[in-house]
């Protein structure tokens, strides 16, 4: 079963911009404007990749730290001897105290 994060969403749908469809005929449009728009899109995507890499590195460090803590605690649990439970009092013999109102 796929998790919610593994399912393709709206961000994965191709748009008219990503396909390259334009409303202005190629003869009338300026290549400078298209270059400007595409460079801005490229810069935005590079910034997004950089941010994702930073997040990935932070998550990797956090995962390594958590794994190390799990291994350390597991070793402690494995080394512990079973706890012996001894009953000093029978189950029904509780000390009773009268409360005056």
Secondary structure, DSSP 8 states (H G I E B T S, - for coil): ---GGGS--GGGS--HHHHT--SS-TTTS-HHHHHHHHHHHHHHHHHHHHHHHHHHHHHHHHHHHHHHHHHHHHHHHHHS-------SS-TT---------
